[in-house]
Amino acid sequence: MALDPARTVAELRELRELTGDANGAQRVAWTETWERAREWLREKVAPTGAEHEIDEAGNQWFTLRGGSERAVLIGGHMDSVPNGGWLDGCLNVLAGVEVLRRIADEGTPPVTVRLVDWADEEGARFGRSLFGSSAASGTMADHEELRLLTDADGISLPAALAEHGVDLDRALEARRQLDSAAAYLELHIEQGPVLESLDLPLGVVLGTFGVERHRITWRGQAAHAGSTPMAERRDALAGAAKLALEIRDIARRVGDGAVCTCGGVVCRPGIVTSVVETAEQLLDQRHLDADKLAELLRQAKEASARFAAEERIDVAWERIWSIHPILFDDTLIRFCDEAIVEVAGASHRLPSGPLHDAAEVARAGVPTVMMFVQSLRGLSHTKLEDTKEEHIELSVAALDRLAAKTIDWVAGGGGR
């Protein structure tokens, strides 16, 4: 069966009709709609003869046995955020299905080829992203915290997993799935505006940003809004406001793609007639370079101390979460560049701000690369998410070229 990228576009539209509504995609993990999508996927893959398996973390695997047990993995995720876009995650998987069809039609490949649909990449229902891939990589170490997670209806994560045949206590047994993995490939929509701004359909992802995420608590003194002179105020919100503006300059000074975001400020007592006594501020900082990520954090902490002194208030920092930058494999980056140029004529290298399952696979020591396809207006996680049909077809063709190069490399002894 010859590669047919137009078939991928048709199947994406079919999936949208099956699991979406007027508000967008509704394939939230651990729901009936998500299971319907996974069953539909199994029906699409079945004619290839690939073996089907669901592992201990709920990840869905399709294995095309080759001349060697060493495996080239192609991955993505079928789950979506509520009211999500029609491409985020599922494009990765359905493009992989088309590549698997082409390989299966040509006979036994020299190495094993596996397609994986990672479970709960988005974390939309319980707030825990990369569930299945972190179990497979062995980095899921917060089981006690996971037990306490509940959804909006009060259903616990372990209870929801059990409804879908997954035992949280056994999730880490999914690590066996990567024992034979020699390389991992993932296609994804960019979810940002860079490729569109360059008028390029495809790009190579260098890696995923490291993240520093903190809660900053500013403490001043509540006082009456009418009777307290401006010079006498100890306004906690003033410190938070100054830092919210300063992080823009910090990101510009550090440069090379640095981003800093103040995602929210909660004020107490939170009434219009009182000076703010306590302000809790959320700060997210990201960079592809570990040293520059550390510099972002250093400058923000230094600025917060300065602003606290200026406003005569106190400030305290609490780390919520952090992850080191993940750099992808140089050889696979080169293969991806070559594949894109062969299909589209030009390529571009860029980092990924959002995290992806690919980052977890790379953390497990498997050579990894991602390919981005242009997102119109840079939009994602919305029903307005879109990519030109011709760009989707180019992405499928480029992923196929990348897979072919990687299979030859692994067959020749490359990879892990």
C-alpha positions as CSV (number, residue, x, y, z in Angstrom):
1,M,0.0,0.0,0.0
2,A,1.6,3.2,-1.1
3,L,1.8,6.1,1.3
4,D,-1.4,8.3,1.0
5,P,-1.1,11.5,3.1
6,A,-4.6,12.6,1.9
7,R,-6.0,9.5,3.7
8,T,-4.6,10.9,7.0
9,V,-6.5,14.2,6.4
10,A,-9.7,12.2,5.7
11,E,-9.2,10.1,8.9
12,L,-8.6,13.2,11.0
13,R,-11.9,14.6,9.8
14,E,-13.6,11.3,10.5
15,L,-12.3,11.3,14.0
16,R,-13.5,14.8,14.5
17,E,-17.0,13.8,13.6
18,L,-16.8,10.8,15.8
19,T,-15.5,12.4,19.0
20,G,-16.1,16.2,18.7
21,D,-19.0,18.6,18.8
22,A,-19.6,22.2,18.0
23,N,-17.2,23.3,20.7
24,G,-14.3,21.1,19.5
25,A,-12.6,17.8,20.4
26,Q,-13.9,16.0,23.5
27,R,-11.4,13.1,23.8
28,V,-10.5,13.8,27.5
29,A,-8.5,10.8,28.8
30,W,-10.2,8.2,31.0
31,T,-13.6,9.0,29.5
32,E,-16.0,7.0,27.2
33,T,-15.3,9.4,24.3
34,W,-11.5,8.7,24.6
35,E,-12.1,5.0,24.6
36,R,-14.3,5.3,21.5
37,A,-11.4,7.0,19.8
38,R,-9.0,4.3,20.8
39,E,-11.3,1.6,19.6
40,W,-11.7,3.4,16.3
41,L,-7.9,3.6,16.1
42,R,-7.6,-0.2,16.6
43,E,-9.9,-0.7,13.7
44,K,-7.7,1.5,11.4
45,V,-4.5,-0.3,12.3
46,A,-5.8,-3.9,12.2
47,P,-5.3,-4.4,8.5
48,T,-1.6,-3.8,8.9
49,G,-1.2,-7.0,11.0
50,A,0.5,-5.1,13.8
51,E,0.1,-6.7,17.2
52,H,-2.0,-4.8,19.6
53,E,-1.4,-4.3,23.4
54,I,-2.4,-2.0,26.2
55,D,0.3,-1.7,28.9
56,E,0.0,-1.3,32.6
57,A,-0.2,2.5,32.3
58,G,-2.9,2.5,29.7
59,N,-0.6,3.2,26.7
60,Q,-1.8,1.6,23.5
61,W,0.9,-0.1,21.4
62,F,0.8,-1.5,17.8
63,T,3.9,-3.6,17.0
64,L,5.0,-4.6,13.5
65,R,7.7,-7.3,14.0
66,G,10.9,-6.9,12.0
67,G,14.1,-8.7,11.4
68,S,15.4,-7.4,14.7
69,E,13.8,-6.8,18.1
70,R,15.4,-3.4,18.2
71,A,12.5,-1.0,17.6
72,V,11.8,2.4,16.0
73,L,8.9,4.0,17.9
74,I,6.5,6.5,16.4
75,G,4.2,8.1,19.0
76,G,1.5,10.6,19.8
77,H,-1.7,10.8,21.9
78,M,-5.4,10.4,21.1
79,D,-6.6,12.3,24.2
80,S,-7.5,16.0,23.9
81,V,-8.3,18.9,26.2
82,P,-12.0,19.7,26.6
83,N,-13.2,21.8,23.6
84,G,-9.8,21.1,22.0
85,G,-8.5,21.3,18.5
86,W,-8.9,18.6,15.8
87,L,-5.1,18.0,15.3
88,D,-3.4,18.2,18.7
89,G,-2.1,14.8,19.5
90,C,-4.2,12.7,17.1
91,L,-2.3,14.0,14.0
92,N,0.8,12.4,15.5
93,V,-0.9,9.0,15.8
94,L,-2.8,9.0,12.5
95,A,0.3,10.1,10.5
96,G,2.0,7.2,12.2
97,V,-0.7,4.8,11.1
98,E,-0.1,5.8,7.5
99,V,3.6,5.2,7.8
100,L,2.9,1.8,9.4
101,R,0.7,0.9,6.5
102,R,3.4,1.7,4.0
103,I,6.0,-0.3,5.9
104,A,3.7,-3.3,6.4
105,D,2.9,-3.3,2.7
106,E,6.6,-3.6,1.8
107,G,7.1,-6.8,3.8
108,T,9.1,-7.5,7.0
109,P,11.1,-4.4,8.0
110,P,14.7,-4.9,9.0
111,V,13.9,-3.7,12.6
112,T,10.7,-3.7,14.6
113,V,8.4,-0.7,14.2
114,R,6.0,0.3,16.9
115,L,3.2,2.9,17.0
116,V,2.3,4.1,20.5
117,D,-0.8,6.1,21.6
118,W,0.3,7.5,25.0
119,A,-2.3,7.6,27.7
120,D,-3.3,11.0,29.1
121,E,-0.7,13.3,27.7
122,E,-2.9,16.4,28.4
123,G,-3.7,15.8,32.0
124,A,-7.0,17.6,31.4
125,R,-9.2,15.7,33.8
126,F,-6.9,15.3,36.8
127,G,-4.1,17.9,36.2
128,R,-1.3,15.3,35.7
129,S,0.1,15.6,32.2
130,L,2.3,13.0,30.5
131,F,0.8,10.2,32.6
132,G,1.5,7.2,30.3
133,S,4.9,8.4,28.9
134,S,6.2,9.2,32.4
135,A,5.3,5.7,33.6
136,A,7.1,4.2,30.6
137,S,10.1,6.4,31.2
138,G,10.2,5.6,34.9
139,T,10.0,9.2,36.0
140,M,6.6,8.8,37.6
141,A,7.6,8.9,41.3
142,D,4.8,10.8,42.9
143,H,2.3,7.9,43.5
144,E,1.1,9.2,46.9
145,E,0.3,12.6,45.4
146,L,-1.4,10.9,42.4
147,R,-3.7,9.0,44.7
148,L,-5.0,12.3,46.1
149,L,-5.9,13.8,42.7
150,T,-9.6,14.2,42.0
151,D,-11.6,15.5,39.1
152,A,-14.3,18.2,39.1
153,D,-16.9,15.6,40.2
154,G,-14.7,14.4,43.1
155,I,-13.8,11.1,41.4
156,S,-10.3,10.1,42.4
157,L,-7.6,9.3,39.8
158,P,-7.1,5.7,41.0
159,A,-10.9,5.1,40.7
160,A,-11.0,6.5,37.1
161,L,-8.0,4.5,36.1
162,A,-9.6,1.3,37.5
163,E,-12.6,1.9,35.3
164,H,-10.3,1.6,32.3
165,G,-8.4,-1.4,33.5
166,V,-5.4,0.5,34.9
167,D,-4.0,-0.1,38.4
168,L,-1.9,2.9,39.6
169,D,0.3,0.6,41.7
170,R,1.4,-1.2,38.5
171,A,1.7,1.7,36.2
172,L,5.5,1.8,36.3
173,E,5.6,-1.7,34.9
174,A,5.1,0.0,31.6
175,R,8.9,0.7,31.6
176,R,9.4,-2.7,29.9
177,Q,8.0,-1.1,26.7
178,L,11.1,0.9,26.2
179,D,13.6,-2.0,26.7
180,S,14.0,-2.6,23.0
181,A,13.5,1.0,21.9
182,A,16.3,2.3,19.7
183,A,14.8,5.6,18.5
184,Y,11.6,7.6,19.0
185,L,9.9,9.9,16.4
186,E,7.0,12.3,17.0
187,L,5.1,14.6,14.8
188,H,3.1,17.5,16.3
189,I,1.5,20.7,15.3
190,E,3.7,23.6,16.4
191,Q,1.0,25.3,18.7
192,G,2.8,28.6,18.1
193,P,3.4,31.2,15.4
194,V,7.1,30.8,14.4
195,L,6.7,28.6,11.3
196,E,3.8,30.6,10.0
197,S,5.8,33.8,10.5
198,L,8.6,32.3,8.4
199,D,6.2,31.0,5.8
200,L,7.5,27.5,6.3
201,P,5.3,24.4,6.6
202,L,7.6,22.2,8.7
203,G,10.4,22.5,11.3
204,V,12.7,20.4,13.4
205,V,12.4,20.5,17.2
206,L,15.7,20.8,19.0
207,G,14.3,19.9,22.4
208,T,11.7,21.0,25.0
209,F,12.2,23.9,27.3
210,G,13.2,23.4,30.9
211,V,10.7,24.9,33.3
212,E,10.9,26.7,36.6
213,R,7.4,27.2,38.2
214,H,7.0,29.0,41.5
215,R,4.5,30.5,43.8
216,I,5.6,33.8,45.2
217,T,3.9,35.1,48.3
218,W,4.1,38.8,49.1
219,R,3.0,39.9,52.6
220,G,2.2,43.5,53.5
221,Q,-0.4,45.1,55.8
222,A,-4.1,45.4,55.3
223,A,-5.3,48.9,55.9
224,H,-8.3,51.0,55.1
225,A,-8.3,52.2,51.5
226,G,-9.7,55.6,52.4
227,S,-7.7,56.6,55.4
228,T,-4.2,55.2,54.7
229,P,-1.9,57.7,52.9
230,M,-0.2,56.4,49.9
231,A,3.3,56.9,51.4
232,E,2.3,54.8,54.5
233,R,1.0,51.8,52.6
234,R,2.6,48.3,52.7
235,D,0.8,47.0,49.6
236,A,1.6,43.4,48.8
237,L,0.1,43.7,45.3
238,A,2.6,46.5,44.5
239,G,5.4,44.0,44.8
240,A,3.6,41.4,42.6
241,A,2.7,44.1,40.0
242,K,6.3,45.3,39.7
243,L,7.6,41.7,39.3
244,A,4.9,41.0,36.7
245,L,6.3,43.8,34.6
246,E,10.0,43.2,35.3
247,I,9.9,39.6,34.1
248,R,9.4,40.9,30.5
249,D,12.8,42.7,30.7
250,I,14.4,39.7,32.4
251,A,13.3,37.5,29.5
252,R,14.6,40.1,27.0
253,R,18.0,40.3,28.8
254,V,18.5,36.6,29.0
255,G,17.3,36.1,25.4
256,D,17.6,33.2,23.1
257,G,13.9,32.4,23.3
258,A,13.5,32.9,27.1
259,V,9.9,33.2,28.2
260,C,8.5,34.3,31.6
261,T,4.8,34.4,32.5
262,C,2.9,35.7,35.5
263,G,-0.1,33.4,35.3
264,G,-2.1,34.7,38.2
265,V,-2.3,36.8,41.4
266,V,-4.7,36.1,44.2
267,C,-5.1,39.0,46.7
268,R,-6.3,39.0,50.2
269,P,-8.5,40.3,51.8
270,G,-9.6,40.9,48.2
271,I,-12.0,43.7,48.9
272,V,-12.1,47.1,47.2
273,T,-11.9,49.0,50.5
274,S,-8.6,47.4,51.7
275,V,-5.0,47.7,50.9
276,V,-3.8,44.2,49.9
277,E,-2.2,42.3,52.8
278,T,-1.2,39.1,50.9
279,A,-0.7,38.5,47.2
280,E,0.1,35.0,45.9
281,Q,1.7,35.2,42.5
282,L,2.3,32.3,40.0
283,L,5.5,32.5,37.9
284,D,6.4,30.3,35.0
285,Q,9.9,30.5,33.4
286,R,11.2,28.5,30.4
287,H,14.4,28.1,28.4
288,L,16.1,25.5,26.3
289,D,19.5,26.2,28.0
290,A,19.8,25.1,31.7
291,D,22.2,27.9,32.6
292,K,20.0,30.5,31.1
293,L,17.0,29.0,32.8
294,A,18.9,29.4,36.1
295,E,19.7,33.0,35.2
296,L,16.0,33.7,34.6
297,L,15.3,32.5,38.1
298,R,18.2,34.3,39.7
299,Q,17.2,37.7,38.2
300,A,13.6,37.2,39.2
301,K,14.5,36.4,42.8
302,E,16.9,39.4,42.9
303,A,14.2,41.7,41.5
304,S,11.6,40.4,44.0
305,A,13.9,41.2,46.9
306,R,14.5,44.7,45.6
307,F,10.7,45.3,45.1
308,A,10.0,44.0,48.6
309,A,12.5,46.5,50.1
310,E,11.0,49.3,48.1
311,E,7.5,48.6,49.2
312,R,8.4,47.6,52.8
313,I,6.8,44.2,52.4
314,D,8.0,40.6,52.7
315,V,8.4,38.1,49.9
316,A,8.8,34.3,50.0
317,W,9.4,31.8,47.1
318,E,8.0,28.2,46.9
319,R,8.9,25.9,44.0
320,I,5.8,24.3,42.5
321,W,7.5,22.2,39.8
322,S,10.6,22.1,37.6
323,I,12.1,20.1,34.8
324,H,15.4,20.4,33.1
325,P,15.7,21.2,29.4
326,I,15.5,18.1,27.2
327,L,17.7,18.2,24.1
328,F,16.9,15.8,21.3
329,D,19.4,13.6,19.4
330,D,21.8,15.3,17.0
331,T,21.7,12.4,14.4
332,L,17.9,12.3,14.4
333,I,17.7,16.1,14.1
334,R,19.9,15.8,11.0
335,F,17.6,13.1,9.6
336,C,14.6,15.2,10.3
337,D,16.1,18.2,8.6
338,E,16.9,16.1,5.5
339,A,13.4,14.6,5.4
340,I,11.8,18.1,5.6
341,V,14.0,19.6,2.9
342,E,13.3,16.6,0.6
343,V,9.6,17.1,1.0
344,A,9.1,20.8,1.5
345,G,12.3,22.4,0.1
346,A,13.3,24.2,3.3
347,S,13.5,23.5,7.1
348,H,13.9,25.5,10.3
349,R,15.1,24.4,13.7
350,L,13.2,25.6,16.8
351,P,12.6,24.6,20.4
352,S,9.3,23.5,21.9
353,G,7.9,25.6,24.7
354,P,5.1,23.1,25.6
355,L,6.2,19.7,27.0
356,H,5.4,16.5,25.0
357,D,5.6,12.8,25.5
358,A,8.8,12.9,23.4
359,A,10.5,14.7,26.4
360,E,9.7,11.7,28.7
361,V,11.0,9.2,26.1
362,A,14.2,11.2,25.8
363,R,14.6,11.3,29.5
364,A,14.7,7.5,29.4
365,G,17.8,7.6,27.2
366,V,16.1,6.8,23.9
367,P,17.4,8.9,20.9
368,T,14.4,11.2,20.1
369,V,13.3,13.9,17.7
370,M,10.2,15.8,17.0
371,M,8.9,17.4,13.8
372,F,6.6,20.4,13.9
373,V,4.0,21.3,11.3
374,Q,2.8,24.9,11.0
375,S,-0.2,26.0,13.1
376,L,-2.4,28.8,11.6
377,R,-2.3,31.9,13.9
378,G,-0.3,29.8,16.4
379,L,-3.6,28.6,18.0
380,S,-4.0,25.3,19.9
381,H,-6.2,23.9,22.7
382,T,-9.2,25.6,21.0
383,K,-11.7,24.6,18.3
384,L,-10.0,27.3,16.2
385,E,-6.8,25.3,16.0
386,D,-6.0,24.6,12.3
387,T,-3.3,23.7,9.8
388,K,-3.5,23.9,6.0
389,E,-4.5,20.5,4.5
390,E,-1.5,20.6,2.1
391,H,0.8,21.1,5.1
392,I,-0.7,18.2,6.9
393,E,0.0,16.0,3.9
394,L,3.6,17.3,3.7
395,S,4.0,16.4,7.4
396,V,2.9,12.8,6.8
397,A,5.3,12.5,3.8
398,A,8.2,14.0,5.8
399,L,7.5,11.7,8.8
400,D,7.6,8.8,6.4
401,R,11.0,9.9,5.1
402,L,12.3,10.4,8.6
403,A,11.0,6.9,9.6
404,A,12.8,5.3,6.6
405,K,16.1,7.1,7.4
406,T,15.8,6.1,11.1
407,I,15.0,2.4,10.3
408,D,18.1,2.2,8.1
409,W,20.2,3.8,10.8
410,V,19.0,1.5,13.5
411,A,19.4,-1.5,11.2
412,G,23.0,-0.5,10.7
413,G,23.6,-0.4,14.4
414,G,22.6,3.2,15.3
415,G,20.4,4.3,18.1
416,R,20.3,3.1,21.6
